[in-house]
Amino acid sequence: MACWPPKATPSPTPEAPIILDSAADSYTRGGSNAADNYGTEIETQIRGNIDETLLRKAYIKFDLSSITSVSDAKLRLYGSAN
């Protein structure tokens, strides 16, 4: 037997976003600097170039051990061009 007026189904309460800072970051360089460690630098660098000695690749690590499930994720990176 149906009830009138029908009861609205409550919407699930959205969970507050979890903001994670990086656990570690670094970058690599090409050429004669390829073996150097840049893990203690304040900033990371990225650069694309045909000349592999000028390449810079950044790596960012996040600790996800406290995360049990993910329904949506966003990665926000901010930078500047020199």
C-alpha positions in Angstrom: 0.0 0.0 0.0 1.5 3.3 -1.1 1.6 6.3 1.2 0.6 9.7 0.1 2.4 12.1 -0.1 5.4 10.0 -0.9 8.4 10.4 1.4 11.5 11.8 -0.1 14.5 9.6 0.0 17.3 11.4 1.8 20.4 12.2 -0.1 23.6 10.8 1.3 25.6 13.4 3.2 28.8 14.1 1.3 32.0 13.4 3.1 34.4 16.2 3.7 37.4 16.1 1.3 40.6 14.6 2.5 43.6 16.8 1.5 46.9 15.0 1.3 50.3 16.7 1.1 53.1 14.9 -0.7 55.1 12.5 1.4 58.1 12.9 -0.8 59.1 14.6 -4.0 62.1 14.9 -6.2 63.2 15.3 -9.8 65.7 13.9 -12.2 68.0 15.6 -14.7 69.5 14.2 -17.8 73.1 14.4 -19.0 76.1 14.7 -16.6 73.7 15.4 -13.7 71.7 12.2 -14.1 73.2 10.5 -11.0 72.7 13.5 -8.7 70.1 13.4 -5.9 67.6 16.3 -5.8 65.4 15.0 -3.0 66.3 17.8 -0.6 65.6 20.6 -3.0 62.9 23.1 -2.1 61.3 22.9 -5.6 60.9 20.3 -8.3 61.7 21.0 -11.9 60.1 19.7 -15.1 61.4 20.4 -18.6 60.8 18.8 -21.9 63.5 19.0 -24.5 64.7 17.1 -27.6 68.2 17.3 -26.0 68.1 14.6 -23.3 70.7 16.4 -21.3 68.2 19.2 -20.6 65.3 17.0 -19.5 63.8 17.3 -16.0 61.2 14.8 -14.7 59.4 15.3 -11.4 58.2 12.5 -9.1 55.7 13.0 -6.2 54.8 10.4 -3.6 51.7 10.3 -1.5 51.0 8.2 1.6 47.6 6.6 0.9 47.6 4.1 3.9 44.8 6.0 5.6 42.6 5.9 2.5 40.1 3.0 2.4 38.1 3.9 -0.7 38.1 6.6 -3.4 35.1 7.7 -5.4 36.7 10.9 -6.9 40.2 12.3 -6.8 41.8 15.5 -8.0 45.5 16.3 -8.3 46.3 20.0 -8.2 49.7 21.2 -9.1 50.8 24.8 -9.1 53.9 26.1 -10.8 55.6 28.9 -12.5 57.6 29.2 -15.7 61.1 30.6 -15.7 
